[in-house]
Amino acid sequence: MISIAKKGFFLLVLTAIIVSGVFAQAPTLDKLKFSDSSGNTSTYSVAAANKQISGDVVIPATHNGKAVKDVTNFAFENCTGITSVTIPNSVELIHMNVFGGCTNLTSITFQKTSIGIFGASSLPGDLRAKYQAGGAGTYTRQPGGTVWTKQGGTVTCPTCGGTGVVHL
């Protein structure tokens, strides 16, 4: 027979496991489709599985043992249900108009400092310029807005070479 204290502890642990699973930023594989990256069979490109994709999208760094290297042309275009995206350190190229028409997209996290961005329409609003100037980090905007703001991070002073933390 299990004591009440042990039952309580068991329920507490079970609740912690369930909650951590709900709030963990795990890759959203069911929302994504993967294809050979530009004909390269050792890496993947990623895109939305369908335009009904919604919520938070976490692109994995690897899938089936292969690195995810690029986000394809129009990959998430007009996916109005997406609210946030995390792009892993493995991604080296973002193609044209990847997030065009994603009006509810309010947060993009780049884990890599520098990613090749193909075309002026690759990222919405002023995000391309802000990312190229600010590097890795989380950028946010108001729904449907065009102005992105980097949330915290370290910047280097171009004239003095020193670094500092940005609090926006």
DRENPA-3360 file (N, C-alpha, C; in nm, 2 decimals, always signed):
BEGIN
1 = MISIAKKG = +0.08/-0.12/+0.00/+0.00/+0.00/+0.00/+0.09/+0.13/+0.00 ~ +0.06/+0.22/-0.08/+0.13/+0.35/-0.09/+0.08/+0.45/+0.00 ~ +0.17/+0.51/+0.07/+0.12/+0.62/+0.17/+0.07/+0.74/+0.09 ~ +0.00/+0.82/+0.16/-0.06/+0.94/+0.10/+0.06/+1.04/+0.06 ~ +0.17/+1.04/+0.14/+0.28/+1.13/+0.11/+0.35/+1.08/-0.02 ~ +0.36/+0.95/-0.04/+0.42/+0.89/-0.16/+0.33/+0.92/-0.28 ~ +0.20/+0.91/-0.26/+0.11/+0.94/-0.37/+0.12/+1.08/-0.41 ~ +0.13/+1.17/-0.31/+0.14/+1.31/-0.34/+0.27/+1.34/-0.42;
9 = FFLLVLTA = +0.38/+1.28/-0.38/+0.51/+1.30/-0.44/+0.50/+1.25/-0.59 ~ +0.44/+1.13/-0.60/+0.42/+1.07/-0.74/+0.34/+1.16/-0.83 ~ +0.23/+1.22/-0.78/+0.15/+1.31/-0.86/+0.23/+1.44/-0.89 ~ +0.31/+1.48/-0.80/+0.39/+1.60/-0.82/+0.49/+1.58/-0.93 ~ +0.56/+1.46/-0.93/+0.66/+1.43/-1.03/+0.59/+1.41/-1.17 ~ +0.47/+1.34/-1.17/+0.40/+1.32/-1.29/+0.35/+1.45/-1.35 ~ +0.31/+1.54/-1.27/+0.26/+1.67/-1.32/+0.38/+1.75/-1.37 ~ +0.50/+1.74/-1.31/+0.62/+1.81/-1.36/+0.66/+1.76/-1.49;
17 = IIVSGVFA = +0.65/+1.63/-1.51/+0.69/+1.57/-1.64/+0.59/+1.61/-1.75 ~ +0.46/+1.61/-1.72/+0.36/+1.65/-1.82/+0.38/+1.80/-1.85 ~ +0.39/+1.89/-1.75/+0.41/+2.03/-1.78/+0.53/+2.06/-1.86 ~ +0.64/+1.99/-1.82/+0.77/+2.02/-1.90/+0.76/+1.98/-2.04 ~ +0.68/+1.87/-2.07/+0.66/+1.83/-2.20/+0.57/+1.93/-2.28 ~ +0.48/+1.99/-2.21/+0.39/+2.08/-2.28/+0.46/+2.21/-2.31 ~ +0.55/+2.26/-2.22/+0.61/+2.39/-2.24/+0.75/+2.38/-2.30 ~ +0.81/+2.26/-2.31/+0.94/+2.25/-2.37/+0.94/+2.29/-2.52;
25 = QAPTLDKL = +1.05/+2.35/-2.57/+1.06/+2.39/-2.71/+1.11/+2.27/-2.79 ~ +1.03/+2.18/-2.81/+1.07/+2.06/-2.89/+1.04/+2.09/-3.04 ~ +1.12/+2.03/-3.13/+1.09/+2.05/-3.27/+0.95/+2.01/-3.30 ~ +0.88/+2.08/-3.39/+0.75/+2.05/-3.43/+0.74/+1.97/-3.56 ~ +0.79/+1.85/-3.55/+0.81/+1.77/-3.67/+0.68/+1.75/-3.75 ~ +0.57/+1.73/-3.68/+0.44/+1.71/-3.75/+0.40/+1.83/-3.83 ~ +0.45/+1.94/-3.81/+0.42/+2.06/-3.88/+0.51/+2.09/-4.00 ~ +0.62/+2.01/-4.02/+0.72/+2.04/-4.11/+0.74/+1.93/-4.22;
33 = KFSDSSGN = +0.79/+1.97/-4.33/+0.83/+1.87/-4.43/+0.97/+1.89/-4.47 ~ +1.05/+1.79/-4.49/+1.19/+1.79/-4.52/+1.22/+1.73/-4.66 ~ +1.31/+1.79/-4.73/+1.35/+1.74/-4.86/+1.50/+1.76/-4.87 ~ +1.56/+1.69/-4.96/+1.71/+1.70/-4.98/+1.74/+1.85/-5.01 ~ +1.84/+1.90/-4.95/+1.88/+2.04/-4.96/+1.96/+2.06/-5.09 ~ +1.89/+2.13/-5.18/+1.95/+2.16/-5.31/+2.01/+2.05/-5.38 ~ +1.95/+1.93/-5.38/+2.00/+1.81/-5.44/+2.11/+1.74/-5.36 ~ +2.14/+1.79/-5.24/+2.24/+1.73/-5.15/+2.16/+1.63/-5.06;
41 = TSTYSVAA = +2.20/+1.50/-5.08/+2.12/+1.40/-5.01/+2.17/+1.38/-4.86 ~ +2.28/+1.46/-4.82/+2.32/+1.45/-4.69/+2.27/+1.56/-4.59 ~ +2.20/+1.65/-4.65/+2.14/+1.76/-4.57/+1.99/+1.78/-4.61 ~ +1.92/+1.85/-4.52/+1.78/+1.88/-4.55/+1.75/+2.03/-4.57 ~ +1.64/+2.05/-4.65/+1.57/+2.18/-4.65/+1.44/+2.16/-4.57 ~ +1.39/+2.27/-4.52/+1.26/+2.25/-4.44/+1.16/+2.35/-4.49 ~ +1.03/+2.32/-4.48/+0.92/+2.41/-4.51/+0.80/+2.36/-4.43 ~ +0.69/+2.44/-4.43/+0.57/+2.40/-4.37/+0.51/+2.28/-4.44;
49 = ANKQISGD = +0.45/+2.19/-4.36/+0.39/+2.07/-4.42/+0.26/+2.11/-4.49 ~ +0.20/+2.22/-4.44/+0.08/+2.28/-4.51/+0.06/+2.42/-4.46 ~ -0.03/+2.49/-4.52/-0.05/+2.63/-4.49/-0.13/+2.65/-4.36 ~ -0.19/+2.54/-4.31/-0.27/+2.55/-4.19/-0.18/+2.54/-4.06 ~ -0.05/+2.54/-4.08/+0.04/+2.53/-3.97/+0.01/+2.65/-3.87 ~ +0.02/+2.63/-3.74/-0.01/+2.74/-3.65/+0.08/+2.72/-3.52 ~ +0.08/+2.83/-3.44/+0.14/+2.83/-3.31/+0.29/+2.85/-3.33 ~ +0.37/+2.79/-3.23/+0.51/+2.80/-3.23/+0.58/+2.70/-3.32;
57 = VVIPATHN = +0.67/+2.73/-3.40/+0.74/+2.64/-3.49/+0.89/+2.64/-3.44 ~ +0.94/+2.52/-3.41/+1.08/+2.50/-3.37/+1.14/+2.41/-3.48 ~ +1.22/+2.47/-3.56/+1.29/+2.39/-3.67/+1.40/+2.31/-3.60 ~ +1.41/+2.18/-3.62/+1.52/+2.11/-3.56/+1.65/+2.13/-3.63 ~ +1.76/+2.11/-3.56/+1.89/+2.12/-3.62/+1.92/+2.00/-3.71 ~ +1.87/+1.88/-3.67/+1.88/+1.76/-3.75/+1.75/+1.69/-3.76 ~ +1.74/+1.61/-3.87/+1.62/+1.52/-3.89/+1.67/+1.39/-3.95 ~ +1.63/+1.28/-3.89/+1.68/+1.15/-3.94/+1.83/+1.15/-3.96;
65 = GKAVKDVT = +1.90/+1.21/-3.87/+2.05/+1.20/-3.88/+2.11/+1.30/-3.98 ~ +2.03/+1.38/-4.05/+2.09/+1.48/-4.14/+2.07/+1.62/-4.09 ~ +2.17/+1.71/-4.11/+2.15/+1.85/-4.07/+2.05/+1.92/-4.15 ~ +1.97/+2.01/-4.09/+1.88/+2.09/-4.16/+1.96/+2.22/-4.19 ~ +1.98/+2.24/-4.32/+2.07/+2.35/-4.37/+2.00/+2.47/-4.43 ~ +1.88/+2.45/-4.48/+1.82/+2.57/-4.53/+1.67/+2.57/-4.52 ~ +1.61/+2.69/-4.53/+1.46/+2.71/-4.53/+1.43/+2.74/-4.67 ~ +1.34/+2.66/-4.74/+1.32/+2.67/-4.88/+1.24/+2.80/-4.92;
73 = NFAFENCT = +1.24/+2.83/-5.05/+1.16/+2.94/-5.10/+1.01/+2.93/-5.06 ~ +0.95/+3.04/-5.01/+0.81/+3.05/-4.98/+0.77/+2.94/-4.87 ~ +0.87/+2.89/-4.79/+0.85/+2.78/-4.70/+0.73/+2.80/-4.61 ~ +0.71/+2.92/-4.56/+0.60/+2.94/-4.46/+0.51/+3.06/-4.51 ~ +0.52/+3.09/-4.64/+0.44/+3.20/-4.69/+0.29/+3.18/-4.67 ~ +0.23/+3.29/-4.62/+0.08/+3.30/-4.59/+0.04/+3.20/-4.49 ~ +0.13/+3.15/-4.40/+0.09/+3.07/-4.29/+0.05/+3.16/-4.17 ~ -0.07/+3.21/-4.18/-0.11/+3.32/-4.09/-0.13/+3.27/-3.94;
81 = GITSVTIP = -0.13/+3.14/-3.92/-0.14/+3.09/-3.78/-0.01/+3.08/-3.70 ~ +0.10/+3.10/-3.77/+0.23/+3.09/-3.70/+0.25/+3.22/-3.61 ~ +0.29/+3.19/-3.49/+0.31/+3.31/-3.40/+0.46/+3.32/-3.37 ~ +0.54/+3.22/-3.36/+0.68/+3.23/-3.34/+0.76/+3.12/-3.41 ~ +0.89/+3.15/-3.44/+0.97/+3.05/-3.51/+1.11/+3.05/-3.45 ~ +1.17/+2.93/-3.43/+1.30/+2.92/-3.39/+1.38/+2.86/-3.50 ~ +1.49/+2.93/-3.54/+1.57/+2.88/-3.65/+1.71/+2.83/-3.59 ~ +1.74/+2.70/-3.60/+1.86/+2.65/-3.53/+1.99/+2.69/-3.59;
89 = NSVELIHM = +2.09/+2.66/-3.52/+2.23/+2.70/-3.56/+2.28/+2.63/-3.68 ~ +2.21/+2.52/-3.72/+2.25/+2.44/-3.84/+2.21/+2.51/-3.97 ~ +2.11/+2.60/-3.97/+2.06/+2.66/-4.09/+2.16/+2.76/-4.14 ~ +2.20/+2.75/-4.27/+2.30/+2.83/-4.34/+2.24/+2.92/-4.44 ~ +2.11/+2.90/-4.48/+2.05/+2.98/-4.59/+1.90/+2.99/-4.57 ~ +1.85/+3.11/-4.59/+1.71/+3.13/-4.59/+1.68/+3.18/-4.73 ~ +1.58/+3.11/-4.80/+1.55/+3.15/-4.93/+1.45/+3.26/-4.94 ~ +1.40/+3.29/-5.06/+1.31/+3.40/-5.08/+1.17/+3.39/-5.01;
97 = NVFGGCTN = +1.12/+3.50/-4.96/+0.99/+3.52/-4.91/+0.94/+3.41/-4.82 ~ +1.03/+3.37/-4.73/+1.00/+3.25/-4.64/+0.88/+3.28/-4.55 ~ +0.87/+3.40/-4.50/+0.76/+3.43/-4.40/+0.67/+3.54/-4.45 ~ +0.66/+3.56/-4.58/+0.57/+3.66/-4.64/+0.42/+3.62/-4.61 ~ +0.35/+3.72/-4.57/+0.21/+3.70/-4.54/+0.18/+3.63/-4.40 ~ +0.28/+3.61/-4.32/+0.26/+3.55/-4.19/+0.23/+3.66/-4.09 ~ +0.11/+3.71/-4.10/+0.06/+3.83/-4.03/+0.06/+3.82/-3.88 ~ +0.05/+3.70/-3.82/+0.05/+3.68/-3.68/+0.19/+3.64/-3.62;
105 = LTSITFQK = +0.29/+3.63/-3.71/+0.42/+3.60/-3.66/+0.48/+3.72/-3.59 ~ +0.50/+3.70/-3.46/+0.55/+3.81/-3.38/+0.69/+3.79/-3.32 ~ +0.75/+3.67/-3.33/+0.88/+3.64/-3.27/+0.95/+3.54/-3.36 ~ +1.08/+3.58/-3.39/+1.17/+3.48/-3.46/+1.30/+3.48/-3.38 ~ +1.34/+3.36/-3.35/+1.47/+3.34/-3.28/+1.57/+3.28/-3.37 ~ +1.68/+3.35/-3.39/+1.79/+3.29/-3.47/+1.90/+3.25/-3.37 ~ +1.94/+3.12/-3.38/+2.04/+3.07/-3.30/+2.18/+3.08/-3.35 ~ +2.19/+3.12/-3.48/+2.32/+3.13/-3.55/+2.34/+3.28/-3.57;
113 = TSIGIFGA = +2.47/+3.32/-3.56/+2.50/+3.47/-3.57/+2.49/+3.52/-3.71 ~ +2.52/+3.43/-3.81/+2.51/+3.48/-3.95/+2.46/+3.37/-4.04 ~ +2.35/+3.40/-4.11/+2.29/+3.31/-4.21/+2.28/+3.38/-4.34 ~ +2.31/+3.31/-4.45/+2.29/+3.37/-4.58/+2.14/+3.39/-4.61 ~ +2.11/+3.51/-4.65/+1.97/+3.54/-4.67/+1.95/+3.58/-4.82 ~ +1.88/+3.50/-4.89/+1.86/+3.51/-5.04/+1.75/+3.61/-5.07 ~ +1.78/+3.72/-5.12/+1.67/+3.81/-5.17/+1.62/+3.91/-5.06 ~ +1.58/+4.03/-5.11/+1.53/+4.13/-5.02/+1.40/+4.09/-4.95;
121 = SSLPGDLR = +1.32/+4.00/-5.01/+1.19/+3.97/-4.95/+1.20/+3.84/-4.87 ~ +1.32/+3.80/-4.83/+1.34/+3.67/-4.76/+1.28/+3.68/-4.62 ~ +1.29/+3.79/-4.55/+1.23/+3.80/-4.42/+1.14/+3.93/-4.42 ~ +1.03/+3.92/-4.33/+0.93/+4.03/-4.34/+0.98/+4.16/-4.28 ~ +0.93/+4.28/-4.33/+0.96/+4.41/-4.27/+1.11/+4.44/-4.28 ~ +1.16/+4.49/-4.17/+1.30/+4.53/-4.16/+1.38/+4.42/-4.09 ~ +1.33/+4.30/-4.08/+1.40/+4.19/-4.01/+1.53/+4.16/-4.07 ~ +1.54/+4.15/-4.20/+1.66/+4.11/-4.27/+1.77/+4.21/-4.23;
129 = AKYQAGGA = +1.75/+4.34/-4.24/+1.85/+4.43/-4.20/+1.89/+4.43/-4.05 ~ +1.78/+4.41/-3.97/+1.81/+4.41/-3.83/+1.89/+4.28/-3.79 ~ +1.86/+4.17/-3.85/+1.93/+4.04/-3.82/+2.07/+4.06/-3.87 ~ +2.09/+4.11/-3.99/+2.23/+4.12/-4.04/+2.31/+4.21/-3.96 ~ +2.25/+4.31/-3.90/+2.32/+4.40/-3.81/+2.34/+4.35/-3.67 ~ +2.24/+4.27/-3.62/+2.24/+4.23/-3.48/+2.27/+4.08/-3.45 ~ +2.27/+4.00/-3.55/+2.30/+3.86/-3.53/+2.20/+3.78/-3.45 ~ +2.25/+3.67/-3.39/+2.17/+3.58/-3.32/+2.09/+3.64/-3.21;
137 = GTYTRQPG = +1.97/+3.59/-3.18/+1.89/+3.64/-3.08/+1.74/+3.63/-3.12 ~ +1.66/+3.69/-3.04/+1.51/+3.69/-3.06/+1.47/+3.83/-3.10 ~ +1.39/+3.83/-3.21/+1.34/+3.95/-3.27/+1.19/+3.95/-3.26 ~ +1.13/+4.06/-3.22/+0.98/+4.06/-3.21/+0.92/+4.18/-3.28 ~ +0.79/+4.17/-3.31/+0.72/+4.28/-3.37/+0.57/+4.27/-3.32 ~ +0.49/+4.37/-3.35/+0.35/+4.36/-3.33/+0.29/+4.28/-3.44 ~ +0.18/+4.21/-3.42/+0.11/+4.13/-3.53/+0.09/+4.22/-3.65 ~ +0.14/+4.17/-3.76/+0.12/+4.24/-3.89/+0.21/+4.36/-3.91;
145 = GTVWTKQG = +0.30/+4.39/-3.81/+0.39/+4.51/-3.81/+0.50/+4.48/-3.90 ~ +0.58/+4.59/-3.93/+0.70/+4.58/-4.02/+0.83/+4.61/-3.94 ~ +0.82/+4.66/-3.82/+0.94/+4.70/-3.75/+0.97/+4.59/-3.64 ~ +1.09/+4.53/-3.65/+1.13/+4.43/-3.56/+1.23/+4.49/-3.46 ~ +1.23/+4.43/-3.34/+1.32/+4.48/-3.23/+1.39/+4.36/-3.17 ~ +1.52/+4.37/-3.16/+1.59/+4.26/-3.10/+1.58/+4.27/-2.95 ~ +1.54/+4.15/-2.89/+1.52/+4.15/-2.74/+1.65/+4.11/-2.67 ~ +1.72/+4.20/-2.61/+1.84/+4.17/-2.54/+1.95/+4.13/-2.63;
153 = GTVTCPTC = +2.07/+4.09/-2.57/+2.18/+4.04/-2.65/+2.30/+4.13/-2.63 ~ +2.41/+4.09/-2.69/+2.53/+4.16/-2.68/+2.57/+4.23/-2.81 ~ +2.61/+4.35/-2.81/+2.65/+4.42/-2.93/+2.79/+4.47/-2.91 ~ +2.86/+4.48/-3.02/+3.00/+4.53/-3.02/+3.00/+4.68/-3.07 ~ +3.07/+4.76/-2.99/+3.08/+4.90/-3.03/+3.18/+4.91/-3.15 ~ +3.13/+4.97/-3.27/+3.21/+4.97/-3.39/+3.33/+5.06/-3.37 ~ +3.33/+5.16/-3.29/+3.44/+5.25/-3.28/+3.54/+5.22/-3.17 ~ +3.49/+5.15/-3.06/+3.57/+5.12/-2.95/+3.61/+4.97/-2.93;
161 = GGTGVVHL = +3.53/+4.89/-3.00/+3.56/+4.74/-2.99/+3.50/+4.68/-2.86 ~ +3.45/+4.76/-2.77/+3.39/+4.70/-2.65/+3.26/+4.64/-2.67 ~ +3.21/+4.57/-2.57/+3.08/+4.50/-2.59/+2.98/+4.55/-2.47 ~ +2.86/+4.53/-2.50/+2.76/+4.57/-2.40/+2.63/+4.49/-2.42 ~ +2.54/+4.49/-2.32/+2.42/+4.41/-2.33/+2.31/+4.51/-2.37 ~ +2.23/+4.47/-2.47/+2.12/+4.56/-2.51/+1.99/+4.51/-2.44 ~ +1.92/+4.61/-2.37/+1.80/+4.58/-2.30/+1.69/+4.66/-2.37 ~ +1.61/+4.60/-2.45/+1.50/+4.67/-2.53/+1.37/+4.64/-2.47;
% end
